[in-house]
Amino acid sequence: MEKLVIENSGKLQGNIRVSGAKNASLPILAATLLGTEDIILEDVPKLKDVEIICDVLRALGASVENLGDGTYKINSKNINTYETKYELMSKMRASFLVMGPLLGRMNKAKNSLPGGCTIGARPIDLHLKGFRALGVECEEHYGDSDNGQDSYILAHTENLVGNKVYLDFPSVGATENIMMAAVLAKGKTVIENAAMEPEIVDLSNFLRKLGGNIKGAGTNTIIIEGVEKLYGARHQIIPDRIEAGTFMVAAAITGGDIVVENVIPDHLRPVISKLEEAGCIIKEDGENVRVIGPEKLIPIDIKTLPYPGFPTDMQAQFMAMMTQAEGDNTVIETVFENRFMHVDEFKRMGASISVNDRSATINGRSQLVGNKVYATDLRCGAALILAGFVASGETEIYNIYHIDRGYENIEEKLRGIGGKIRREID
Ligand code: EPU
């Protein structure tokens, strides 16, 4: 079994470059199913999740060529099935994002229910609510096998027709799936209480390059006028704001001095603001953000929210940092109902944390001690690496496939700023 071994690394210093965003790449790769000509995508990160979605596209009949250096050439002219198999769907929740494009292209889609990180129930009711509003009949089949193998959604329509869709919660995935179906529907779709994440804006920009007519992405109301057909395009994926945020916390927790390159600082306002509150000095210079960690971290409180609020995907990394602050910190998680699994792992390293429902209190400062710990999901894995950099002794992180799903060349990048991190096989 592979593991990452981390040692106390002192103050991390130097420059580190952020890759293209995982959570922009996945919906955009799914959306390539909508185009009928060559599509070139640049700055696609080299990640397990990207490989999985490319396999999903290939299984549907698309041609997907990895041209190297993060560039992909995709052509979906000849997709030949509307069905996505359990073997692929179960590996990653985001595979469900092919459902909207398949409805757009074929008026039909059959998808096993999605898998992925175990950070909560993560239902798909809002995706289905949107499809139904566009005139799609969605049959939900729930089998009785434990692993969900025989459960699937069969969705079909004569014609997709634009409509008004109100989302009870601004779900990122539901907003994306509905946008991708609506772009080829007849007439106008209005998504209200839409997610406003930068990844939604990137998807909208990509769909517009393909010939889609979309306005309002980045606000809570997205208006889509359906078009007959979509074509080809060249598109560069935005930088990964969560990878950037993770490196920024690496400076904060170690009292280091790191220049994070290839960042859109506006995507990181809540993260920057909370790091400043914790005592960091932040200097923005175009696409670079320099973070200088303080000698003593000040305790802070965070509450996760949909964008532009504090990102749930940065919650675990901030909690690692809070174990080193001089006093009590609180975290309130409002986006996912089960995203405190990292707490037990931090406790194995000596952290003092108590959880009450969706709120956690972190009593700093604890001297963390290296131990065997488990990445229970992707961001937990990243947070354990950060904790390992300030712990005494060696921290061994298992289940690192979660980390490989979302961080490109993580060891190499972190070694470049002085991180003592190596991959070993047990
Ligand atoms: N939800 C529903 N019904 C739905 C859809 C979502 O109740 O039909 C609930 C979920 O259960 C959850 C909340 O809404 O409690 C937020 O879910 P959302 O749909 O916004 O998340 P997602 O699209 O499944 C994306 C990212 C996640 C990120 C969340 C929130 C991708 C591929 N994934 O997930 O990324 O945490 O938005 O920002 O874009 C990660 O990168 O580590 C990660 C988990």
Boltz pocket constraint, residues with backbone or C-beta under 6 A from the ligand:
constraints:
  - pocket:
      binder: B
      contacts: [[A, 22], [A, 23], [A, 24], [A, 26], [A, 93], [A, 94], [A, 117], [A, 120], [A, 121], [A, 122], [A, 123], [A, 124], [A, 125], [A, 126], [A, 127], [A, 128], [A, 169], [A, 170], [A, 171], [A, 172], [A, 173], [A, 174], [A, 195], [A, 312], [A, 313], [A, 334], [A, 335], [A, 336], [A, 337], [A, 378], [A, 379], [A, 406]]
      max_distance: 6.0
